[in-house]
């Protein structure tokens, strides 16, 4: 994670299809970490107003 942050990555998503979860690391806002299920709408921090629902994408 340190390499991503120092390289200028603003947001990093880890998608786990086995557990149907998404972990979002927000490097812009003090490394805030959040976990979501595929069914939840996930706000894309680097694009205000945009959200994604992984379950909808996989239909």
mmCIF file of the N, C-alpha and C atoms, coordinates in Angstrom:
data_MODEL
# 
_entry.id   MODEL 
# 
loop_
_atom_site.group_PDB 
_atom_site.id 
_atom_site.type_symbol 
_atom_site.label_atom_id 
_atom_site.label_alt_id 
_atom_site.label_comp_id 
_atom_site.label_asym_id 
_atom_site.label_entity_id 
_atom_site.label_seq_id 
_atom_site.pdbx_PDB_ins_code 
_atom_site.Cartn_x 
_atom_site.Cartn_y 
_atom_site.Cartn_z 
_atom_site.occupancy 
_atom_site.B_iso_or_equiv 
_atom_site.pdbx_formal_charge 
_atom_site.auth_seq_id 
_atom_site.auth_comp_id 
_atom_site.auth_asym_id 
_atom_site.auth_atom_id 
_atom_site.pdbx_PDB_model_num 
ATOM 1   N N  . UNK A 1 1  ? 0.807   -1.187  0.000   1.00 0.00 ? 1  UNK A N  1 
ATOM 2   C CA . UNK A 1 1  ? 0.000   0.000   0.000   1.00 0.00 ? 1  UNK A CA 1 
ATOM 3   C C  . UNK A 1 1  ? 0.858   1.262   0.000   1.00 0.00 ? 1  UNK A C  1 
ATOM 4   N N  . UNK A 1 2  ? 1.977   1.201   0.680   1.00 0.00 ? 2  UNK A N  1 
ATOM 5   C CA . UNK A 1 2  ? 2.853   2.370   0.733   1.00 0.00 ? 2  UNK A CA 1 
ATOM 6   C C  . UNK A 1 2  ? 3.329   2.752   -0.666  1.00 0.00 ? 2  UNK A C  1 
ATOM 7   N N  . UNK A 1 3  ? 3.647   1.772   -1.481  1.00 0.00 ? 3  UNK A N  1 
ATOM 8   C CA . UNK A 1 3  ? 4.093   2.043   -2.852  1.00 0.00 ? 3  UNK A CA 1 
ATOM 9   C C  . UNK A 1 3  ? 2.994   2.750   -3.649  1.00 0.00 ? 3  UNK A C  1 
ATOM 10  N N  . UNK A 1 4  ? 1.752   2.278   -3.510  1.00 0.00 ? 4  UNK A N  1 
ATOM 11  C CA . UNK A 1 4  ? 0.628   2.912   -4.215  1.00 0.00 ? 4  UNK A CA 1 
ATOM 12  C C  . UNK A 1 4  ? 0.451   4.359   -3.771  1.00 0.00 ? 4  UNK A C  1 
ATOM 13  N N  . UNK A 1 5  ? 0.466   4.578   -2.479  1.00 0.00 ? 5  UNK A N  1 
ATOM 14  C CA . UNK A 1 5  ? 0.266   5.923   -1.942  1.00 0.00 ? 5  UNK A CA 1 
ATOM 15  C C  . UNK A 1 5  ? 1.369   6.869   -2.393  1.00 0.00 ? 5  UNK A C  1 
ATOM 16  N N  . UNK A 1 6  ? 2.610   6.437   -2.320  1.00 0.00 ? 6  UNK A N  1 
ATOM 17  C CA . UNK A 1 6  ? 3.721   7.306   -2.697  1.00 0.00 ? 6  UNK A CA 1 
ATOM 18  C C  . UNK A 1 6  ? 3.801   7.507   -4.213  1.00 0.00 ? 6  UNK A C  1 
ATOM 19  N N  . UNK A 1 7  ? 3.190   6.596   -4.982  1.00 0.00 ? 7  UNK A N  1 
ATOM 20  C CA . UNK A 1 7  ? 3.171   6.731   -6.441  1.00 0.00 ? 7  UNK A CA 1 
ATOM 21  C C  . UNK A 1 7  ? 2.060   7.669   -6.911  1.00 0.00 ? 7  UNK A C  1 
ATOM 22  N N  . UNK A 1 8  ? 1.239   8.140   -5.968  1.00 0.00 ? 8  UNK A N  1 
ATOM 23  C CA . UNK A 1 8  ? 0.193   9.087   -6.331  1.00 0.00 ? 8  UNK A CA 1 
ATOM 24  C C  . UNK A 1 8  ? -1.174  8.477   -6.548  1.00 0.00 ? 8  UNK A C  1 
ATOM 25  N N  . UNK A 1 9  ? -1.331  7.184   -6.234  1.00 0.00 ? 9  UNK A N  1 
ATOM 26  C CA . UNK A 1 9  ? -2.650  6.552   -6.356  1.00 0.00 ? 9  UNK A CA 1 
ATOM 27  C C  . UNK A 1 9  ? -3.578  7.195   -5.338  1.00 0.00 ? 9  UNK A C  1 
ATOM 28  N N  . UNK A 1 10 ? -4.752  7.643   -5.783  1.00 0.00 ? 10 UNK A N  1 
ATOM 29  C CA . UNK A 1 10 ? -5.684  8.330   -4.892  1.00 0.00 ? 10 UNK A CA 1 
ATOM 30  C C  . UNK A 1 10 ? -6.669  7.372   -4.238  1.00 0.00 ? 10 UNK A C  1 
ATOM 31  N N  . UNK A 1 11 ? -7.025  6.306   -4.941  1.00 0.00 ? 11 UNK A N  1 
ATOM 32  C CA . UNK A 1 11 ? -8.015  5.362   -4.429  1.00 0.00 ? 11 UNK A CA 1 
ATOM 33  C C  . UNK A 1 11 ? -7.670  3.988   -4.972  1.00 0.00 ? 11 UNK A C  1 
ATOM 34  N N  . UNK A 1 12 ? -7.781  2.968   -4.124  1.00 0.00 ? 12 UNK A N  1 
ATOM 35  C CA . UNK A 1 12 ? -7.389  1.609   -4.507  1.00 0.00 ? 12 UNK A CA 1 
ATOM 36  C C  . UNK A 1 12 ? -8.494  0.660   -4.088  1.00 0.00 ? 12 UNK A C  1 
ATOM 37  N N  . UNK A 1 13 ? -9.032  -0.119  -5.012  1.00 0.00 ? 13 UNK A N  1 
ATOM 38  C CA . UNK A 1 13 ? -10.114 -1.060  -4.731  1.00 0.00 ? 13 UNK A CA 1 
ATOM 39  C C  . UNK A 1 13 ? -9.592  -2.484  -4.834  1.00 0.00 ? 13 UNK A C  1 
ATOM 40  N N  . UNK A 1 14 ? -9.953  -3.298  -3.851  1.00 0.00 ? 14 UNK A N  1 
ATOM 41  C CA . UNK A 1 14 ? -9.665  -4.731  -3.906  1.00 0.00 ? 14 UNK A CA 1 
ATOM 42  C C  . UNK A 1 14 ? -11.019 -5.439  -3.969  1.00 0.00 ? 14 UNK A C  1 
ATOM 43  N N  . UNK A 1 15 ? -11.271 -6.120  -5.085  1.00 0.00 ? 15 UNK A N  1 
ATOM 44  C CA . UNK A 1 15 ? -12.536 -6.818  -5.301  1.00 0.00 ? 15 UNK A CA 1 
ATOM 45  C C  . UNK A 1 15 ? -12.305 -8.300  -5.058  1.00 0.00 ? 15 UNK A C  1 
ATOM 46  N N  . UNK A 1 16 ? -13.070 -8.880  -4.121  1.00 0.00 ? 16 UNK A N  1 
ATOM 47  C CA . UNK A 1 16 ? -12.950 -10.290 -3.794  1.00 0.00 ? 16 UNK A CA 1 
ATOM 48  C C  . UNK A 1 16 ? -14.215 -11.014 -4.281  1.00 0.00 ? 16 UNK A C  1 
ATOM 49  N N  . UNK A 1 17 ? -14.148 -11.667 -5.439  1.00 0.00 ? 17 UNK A N  1 
ATOM 50  C CA . UNK A 1 17 ? -15.343 -12.329 -5.968  1.00 0.00 ? 17 UNK A CA 1 
ATOM 51  C C  . UNK A 1 17 ? -15.794 -13.531 -5.141  1.00 0.00 ? 17 UNK A C  1 
ATOM 52  N N  . UNK A 1 18 ? -14.892 -14.154 -4.416  1.00 0.00 ? 18 UNK A N  1 
ATOM 53  C CA . UNK A 1 18 ? -15.256 -15.314 -3.596  1.00 0.00 ? 18 UNK A CA 1 
ATOM 54  C C  . UNK A 1 18 ? -16.137 -14.892 -2.410  1.00 0.00 ? 18 UNK A C  1 
ATOM 55  N N  . UNK A 1 19 ? -15.786 -13.789 -1.769  1.00 0.00 ? 19 UNK A N  1 
ATOM 56  C CA . UNK A 1 19 ? -16.552 -13.290 -0.622  1.00 0.00 ? 19 UNK A CA 1 
ATOM 57  C C  . UNK A 1 19 ? -17.576 -12.235 -1.020  1.00 0.00 ? 19 UNK A C  1 
ATOM 58  N N  . UNK A 1 20 ? -17.537 -11.828 -2.295  1.00 0.00 ? 20 UNK A N  1 
ATOM 59  C CA . UNK A 1 20 ? -18.405 -10.782 -2.822  1.00 0.00 ? 20 UNK A CA 1 
ATOM 60  C C  . UNK A 1 20 ? -18.302 -9.503  -1.988  1.00 0.00 ? 20 UNK A C  1 
ATOM 61  N N  . UNK A 1 21 ? -17.049 -9.082  -1.789  1.00 0.00 ? 21 UNK A N  1 
ATOM 62  C CA . UNK A 1 21 ? -16.774 -7.854  -1.049  1.00 0.00 ? 21 UNK A CA 1 
ATOM 63  C C  . UNK A 1 21 ? -15.806 -6.975  -1.833  1.00 0.00 ? 21 UNK A C  1 
ATOM 64  N N  . UNK A 1 22 ? -15.834 -5.697  -1.497  1.00 0.00 ? 22 UNK A N  1 
ATOM 65  C CA . UNK A 1 22 ? -14.914 -4.727  -2.077  1.00 0.00 ? 22 UNK A CA 1 
ATOM 66  C C  . UNK A 1 22 ? -14.325 -3.921  -0.927  1.00 0.00 ? 22 UNK A C  1 
ATOM 67  N N  . UNK A 1 23 ? -13.011 -3.841  -0.872  1.00 0.00 ? 23 UNK A N  1 
ATOM 68  C CA . UNK A 1 23 ? -12.339 -2.995  0.114   1.00 0.00 ? 23 UNK A CA 1 
ATOM 69  C C  . UNK A 1 23 ? -11.798 -1.797  -0.644  1.00 0.00 ? 23 UNK A C  1 
ATOM 70  N N  . UNK A 1 24 ? -12.118 -0.602  -0.144  1.00 0.00 ? 24 UNK A N  1 
ATOM 71  C CA . UNK A 1 24 ? -11.696 0.632   -0.799  1.00 0.00 ? 24 UNK A CA 1 
ATOM 72  C C  . UNK A 1 24 ? -10.747 1.375   0.128   1.00 0.00 ? 24 UNK A C  1 
ATOM 73  N N  . UNK A 1 25 ? -9.549  1.629   -0.365  1.00 0.00 ? 25 UNK A N  1 
ATOM 74  C CA . UNK A 1 25 ? -8.560  2.431   0.359   1.00 0.00 ? 25 UNK A CA 1 
ATOM 75  C C  . UNK A 1 25 ? -8.586  3.826   -0.245  1.00 0.00 ? 25 UNK A C  1 
ATOM 76  N N  . UNK A 1 26 ? -8.836  4.819   0.568   1.00 0.00 ? 26 UNK A N  1 
ATOM 77  C CA . UNK A 1 26 ? -8.912  6.215   0.130   1.00 0.00 ? 26 UNK A CA 1 
ATOM 78  C C  . UNK A 1 26 ? -7.668  6.930   0.636   1.00 0.00 ? 26 UNK A C  1 
ATOM 79  N N  . UNK A 1 27 ? -6.667  7.085   -0.233  1.00 0.00 ? 27 UNK A N  1 
ATOM 80  C CA . UNK A 1 27 ? -5.404  7.699   0.169   1.00 0.00 ? 27 UNK A CA 1 
ATOM 81  C C  . UNK A 1 27 ? -5.492  9.220   0.258   1.00 0.00 ? 27 UNK A C  1 
ATOM 82  N N  . UNK A 1 28 ? -6.521  9.802   -0.331  1.00 0.00 ? 28 UNK A N  1 
ATOM 83  C CA . UNK A 1 28 ? -6.694  11.251  -0.292  1.00 0.00 ? 28 UNK A CA 1 
ATOM 84  C C  . UNK A 1 28 ? -7.154  11.699  1.097   1.00 0.00 ? 28 UNK A C  1 
ATOM 85  N N  . UNK A 1 29 ? -8.044  10.934  1.707   1.00 0.00 ? 29 UNK A N  1 
ATOM 86  C CA . UNK A 1 29 ? -8.629  11.287  3.003   1.00 0.00 ? 29 UNK A CA 1 
ATOM 87  C C  . UNK A 1 29 ? -8.019  10.474  4.138   1.00 0.00 ? 29 UNK A C  1 
ATOM 88  N N  . UNK A 1 30 ? -6.735  10.654  4.351   1.00 0.00 ? 30 UNK A N  1 
ATOM 89  C CA . UNK A 1 30 ? -6.033  10.019  5.473   1.00 0.00 ? 30 UNK A CA 1 
ATOM 90  C C  . UNK A 1 30 ? -6.148  8.505   5.501   1.00 0.00 ? 30 UNK A C  1 
ATOM 91  N N  . UNK A 1 31 ? -6.046  7.884   4.332   1.00 0.00 ? 31 UNK A N  1 
ATOM 92  C CA . UNK A 1 31 ? -6.050  6.428   4.216   1.00 0.00 ? 31 UNK A CA 1 
ATOM 93  C C  . UNK A 1 31 ? -7.294  5.786   4.791   1.00 0.00 ? 31 UNK A C  1 
ATOM 94  N N  . UNK A 1 32 ? -8.432  6.413   4.625   1.00 0.00 ? 32 UNK A N  1 
ATOM 95  C CA . UNK A 1 32 ? -9.699  5.843   5.073   1.00 0.00 ? 32 UNK A CA 1 
ATOM 96  C C  . UNK A 1 32 ? -9.916  4.508   4.365   1.00 0.00 ? 32 UNK A C  1 
ATOM 97  N N  . UNK A 1 33 ? -10.338 3.485   5.121   1.00 0.00 ? 33 UNK A N  1 
ATOM 98  C CA . UNK A 1 33 ? -10.590 2.156   4.579   1.00 0.00 ? 33 UNK A CA 1 
ATOM 99  C C  . UNK A 1 33 ? -12.056 1.814   4.814   1.00 0.00 ? 33 UNK A C  1 
ATOM 100 N N  . UNK A 1 34 ? -12.730 1.324   3.777   1.00 0.00 ? 34 UNK A N  1 
ATOM 101 C CA . UNK A 1 34 ? -14.125 0.919   3.907   1.00 0.00 ? 34 UNK A CA 1 
ATOM 102 C C  . UNK A 1 34 ? -14.336 -0.402  3.191   1.00 0.00 ? 34 UNK A C  1 
ATOM 103 N N  . UNK A 1 35 ? -15.254 -1.210  3.717   1.00 0.00 ? 35 UNK A N  1 
ATOM 104 C CA . UNK A 1 35 ? -15.576 -2.484  3.092   1.00 0.00 ? 35 UNK A CA 1 
ATOM 105 C C  . UNK A 1 35 ? -17.049 -2.488  2.706   1.00 0.00 ? 35 UNK A C  1 
ATOM 106 N N  . UNK A 1 36 ? -17.338 -3.017  1.521   1.00 0.00 ? 36 UNK A N  1 
ATOM 107 C CA . UNK A 1 36 ? -18.689 -3.042  0.985   1.00 0.00 ? 36 UNK A CA 1 
ATOM 108 C C  . UNK A 1 36 ? -19.002 -4.429  0.456   1.00 0.00 ? 36 UNK A C  1 
ATOM 109 N N  . UNK A 1 37 ? -20.283 -4.737  0.366   1.00 0.00 ? 37 UNK A N  1 
ATOM 110 C CA . UNK A 1 37 ? -20.710 -5.966  -0.304  1.00 0.00 ? 37 UNK A CA 1 
ATOM 111 C C  . UNK A 1 37 ? -20.989 -5.631  -1.768  1.00 0.00 ? 37 UNK A C  1 
ATOM 112 N N  . UNK A 1 38 ? -21.100 -6.635  -2.598  1.00 0.00 ? 38 UNK A N  1 
ATOM 113 C CA . UNK A 1 38 ? -21.393 -6.426  -4.009  1.00 0.00 ? 38 UNK A CA 1 
ATOM 114 C C  . UNK A 1 38 ? -22.746 -5.746  -4.205  1.00 0.00 ? 38 UNK A C  1 
ATOM 115 N N  . UNK A 1 39 ? -23.659 -5.904  -3.253  1.00 0.00 ? 39 UNK A N  1 
ATOM 116 C CA . UNK A 1 39 ? -25.016 -5.364  -3.369  1.00 0.00 ? 39 UNK A CA 1 
ATOM 117 C C  . UNK A 1 39 ? -25.088 -3.869  -3.060  1.00 0.00 ? 39 UNK A C  1 
ATOM 118 N N  . UNK A 1 40 ? -24.064 -3.317  -2.429  1.00 0.00 ? 40 UNK A N  1 
ATOM 119 C CA . UNK A 1 40 ? -24.092 -1.911  -2.025  1.00 0.00 ? 40 UNK A CA 1 
ATOM 120 C C  . UNK A 1 40 ? -23.641 -0.991  -3.154  1.00 0.00 ? 40 UNK A C  1 
ATOM 121 N N  . UNK A 1 41 ? -24.152 0.233   -3.126  1.00 0.00 ? 41 UNK A N  1 
ATOM 122 C CA . UNK A 1 41 ? -23.654 1.275   -4.022  1.00 0.00 ? 41 UNK A CA 1 
ATOM 123 C C  . UNK A 1 41 ? -22.393 1.859   -3.403  1.00 0.00 ? 41 UNK A C  1 
ATOM 124 N N  . UNK A 1 42 ? -21.312 1.873   -4.156  1.00 0.00 ? 42 UNK A N  1 
ATOM 125 C CA . UNK A 1 42 ? -20.021 2.335   -3.664  1.00 0.00 ? 42 UNK A CA 1 
ATOM 126 C C  . UNK A 1 42 ? -19.681 3.651   -4.346  1.00 0.00 ? 42 UNK A C  1 
ATOM 127 N N  . UNK A 1 43 ? -19.508 4.684   -3.560  1.00 0.00 ? 43 UNK A N  1 
ATOM 128 C CA . UNK A 1 43 ? -19.128 5.982   -4.122  1.00 0.00 ? 43 UNK A CA 1 
ATOM 129 C C  . UNK A 1 43 ? -17.683 5.936   -4.586  1.00 0.00 ? 43 UNK A C  1 
ATOM 130 N N  . UNK A 1 44 ? -17.457 6.475   -5.769  1.00 0.00 ? 44 UNK A N  1 
ATOM 131 C CA . UNK A 1 44 ? -16.109 6.554   -6.322  1.00 0.00 ? 44 UNK A CA 1 
ATOM 132 C C  . UNK A 1 44 ? -15.535 7.895   -5.882  1.00 0.00 ? 44 UNK A C  1 
ATOM 133 N N  . UNK A 1 45 ? -14.596 7.853   -4.951  1.00 0.00 ? 45 UNK A N  1 
ATOM 134 C CA . UNK A 1 45 ? -14.073 9.067   -4.331  1.00 0.00 ? 45 UNK A CA 1 
ATOM 135 C C  . UNK A 1 45 ? -13.407 10.033  -5.287  1.00 0.00 ? 45 UNK A C  1 
ATOM 136 N N  . UNK A 1 46 ? -12.783 9.519   -6.342  1.00 0.00 ? 46 UNK A N  1 
ATOM 137 C CA . UNK A 1 46 ? -12.067 10.408  -7.255  1.00 0.00 ? 46 UNK A CA 1 
ATOM 138 C C  . UNK A 1 46 ? -12.974 11.015  -8.323  1.00 0.00 ? 46 UNK A C  1 
ATOM 139 N N  . UNK A 1 47 ? -14.240 10.562  -8.376  1.00 0.00 ? 47 UNK A N  1 
ATOM 140 C CA . UNK A 1 47 ? -15.227 11.117  -9.298  1.00 0.00 ? 47 UNK A CA 1 
ATOM 141 C C  . UNK A 1 47 ? -16.508 11.426  -8.529  1.00 0.00 ? 47 UNK A C  1 
ATOM 142 N N  . UNK A 1 48 ? -16.601 12.616  -7.943  1.00 0.00 ? 48 UNK A N  1 
ATOM 143 C CA . UNK A 1 48 ? -17.789 12.972  -7.162  1.00 0.00 ? 48 UNK A CA 1 
ATOM 144 C C  . UNK A 1 48 ? -19.081 12.771  -7.968  1.00 0.00 ? 48 UNK A C  1 
ATOM 145 N N  . UNK A 1 49 ? -20.071 12.188  -7.311  1.00 0.00 ? 49 UNK A N  1 
ATOM 146 C CA . UNK A 1 49 ? -21.354 11.943  -7.946  1.00 0.00 ? 49 UNK A CA 1 
ATOM 147 C C  . UNK A 1 49 ? -21.460 10.591  -8.644  1.00 0.00 ? 49 UNK A C  1 
ATOM 148 N N  . UNK A 1 50 ? -20.348 9.868   -8.770  1.00 0.00 ? 50 UNK A N  1 
ATOM 149 C CA . UNK A 1 50 ? -20.354 8.552   -9.414  1.00 0.00 ? 50 UNK A CA 1 
ATOM 150 C C  . UNK A 1 50 ? -20.349 7.469   -8.348  1.00 0.00 ? 50 UNK A C  1 
ATOM 151 N N  . UNK A 1 51 ? -21.217 6.478   -8.525  1.00 0.00 ? 51 UNK A N  1 
ATOM 152 C CA . UNK A 1 51 ? -21.195 5.309   -7.641  1.00 0.00 ? 51 UNK A CA 1 
ATOM 153 C C  . UNK A 1 51 ? -21.323 4.059   -8.493  1.00 0.00 ? 51 UNK A C  1 
ATOM 154 N N  . UNK A 1 52 ? -20.869 2.946   -7.926  1.00 0.00 ? 52 UNK A N  1 
ATOM 155 C CA . UNK A 1 52 ? -20.895 1.676   -8.648  1.00 0.00 ? 52 UNK A CA 1 
ATOM 156 C C  . UNK A 1 52 ? -21.551 0.621   -7.778  1.00 0.00 ? 52 UNK A C  1 
ATOM 157 N N  . UNK A 1 53 ? -22.267 -0.281  -8.422  1.00 0.00 ? 53 UNK A N  1 
ATOM 158 C CA . UNK A 1 53 ? -22.860 -1.425  -7.756  1.00 0.00 ? 53 UNK A CA 1 
ATOM 159 C C  . UNK A 1 53 ? -22.335 -2.649  -8.490  1.00 0.00 ? 53 UNK A C  1 
ATOM 160 N N  . UNK A 1 54 ? -21.465 -3.408  -7.854  1.00 0.00 ? 54 UNK A N  1 
ATOM 161 C CA . UNK A 1 54 ? -20.790 -4.528  -8.507  1.00 0.00 ? 54 UNK A CA 1 
ATOM 162 C C  . UNK A 1 54 ? -21.801 -5.580  -8.953  1.00 0.00 ? 54 UNK A C  1 
ATOM 163 N N  . UNK A 1 55 ? -22.812 -5.863  -8.141  1.00 0.00 ? 55 UNK A N  1 
ATOM 164 C CA . UNK A 1 55 ? -23.824 -6.860  -8.506  1.00 0.00 ? 55 UNK A CA 1 
ATOM 165 C C  . UNK A 1 55 ? -24.510 -6.469  -9.812  1.00 0.00 ? 55 UNK A C  1 
ATOM 166 N N  . UNK A 1 56 ? -24.804 -5.200  -9.982  1.00 0.00 ? 56 UNK A N  1 
ATOM 167 C CA . UNK A 1 56 ? -25.435 -4.715  -11.210 1.00 0.00 ? 56 UNK A CA 1 
ATOM 168 C C  . UNK A 1 56 ? -24.481 -4.859  -12.401 1.00 0.00 ? 56 UNK A C  1 
ATOM 169 N N  . UNK A 1 57 ? -23.199 -4.628  -12.184 1.00 0.00 ? 57 UNK A N  1 
ATOM 170 C CA . UNK A 1 57 ? -22.227 -4.762  -13.263 1.00 0.00 ? 57 UNK A CA 1 
ATOM 171 C C  . UNK A 1 57 ? -22.099 -6.211  -13.744 1.00 0.00 ? 57 UNK A C  1 
ATOM 172 N N  . UNK A 1 58 ? -22.302 -7.157  -12.838 1.00 0.00 ? 58 UNK A N  1 
ATOM 173 C CA . UNK A 1 58 ? -22.114 -8.569  -13.165 1.00 0.00 ? 58 UNK A CA 1 
ATOM 174 C C  . UNK A 1 58 ? -23.349 -9.248  -13.747 1.00 0.00 ? 58 UNK A C  1 
ATOM 175 N N  . UNK A 1 59 ? -24.443 -8.520  -13.860 1.00 0.00 ? 59 UNK A N  1 
ATOM 176 C CA . UNK A 1 59 ? -25.673 -9.109  -14.429 1.00 0.00 ? 59 UNK A CA 1 
ATOM 177 C C  . UNK A 1 59 ? -25.520 -9.363  -15.903 1.00 0.00 ? 59 UNK A C  1 
# 
